[in-house]
Amino acid sequence: MAERKPFLLRLPRELMEDLERWAKDELRSVNAQIEYLLRESVRRRGRRKDDEPPHTAHLRLSPDPSPDPPDP
């Protein structure tokens, strides 16, 4: 497992409550939920050294185009 660095994070009470509910819904601890959200955000923005450049990240997130409806 990768080494983890402790980090103190202060959040508004309302945001923490939202994260607690969300984490519970997804069967995660609040810490794991925050880590998941941060990893997803970094991945989607293409900010990892081994990911594609940020200017192409939007292409990966675009939904597949829907096929044209058949002609009547």
N, C-alpha and C positions, 0 to 999 in steps of 0.2 A: 504494500500500500504506500502511496506517496506520503511524504512527510507533510504534516499540517502545521500551519502557523496560527497560533491563537491571535484573535483580533477582537477588540472591544468595539461593540456597535451600539450606539444609542439611537432609539427610534421613538417616535411619538406613540403614545399609548394606543391610539386608534389603529395605527398601522400594525403594531405588534398583535393586536387582537385579530385583525384581518389575516395576518400571516399564520397565527395559531389555528384559526378556523380552516384555512386553506390547507395547512399541513395535516390537520386531522382528517380532512376529506380525502387526502391522498396517502394516508397512512404513513406519514413521515414525521420526524421530529421537526421542530421549527428550524433548528440549525441545518438539517438536511434539506428542508424546503428552500431556505435562503441560498444555500450552496447550489441547489438545482437551478433556481431562477437566475443566479449569477452566471452559471456555466452556460445555460441556454442563451442568455443575452450576449455573452462573449462569443459564442459559436455563431449566432445569427448575424452578428456584426462583423464576423470574419476577423476578429481581433487576436486569434491565437497565431503563434508563429508558424504552425504547421497547417493552418487553414488557407483557403484561397484568399486573395486580396479583398479588402472591404468593398471595392467598387463592383465586385461580382457577386457579393453575398445576396443581394436582392434577387438574383436570378434563381438561386437555389431555393428561395422561400416562396417564389411565385407558384400559385396552384397550376396544375396542368390545365391547358386550355380545353374548354369543353368542345366537343365536336359540333359542327354545324348541323342544324336539324335537317332531316331529309326533305327534299322538294316534294310538294303535294302532287 
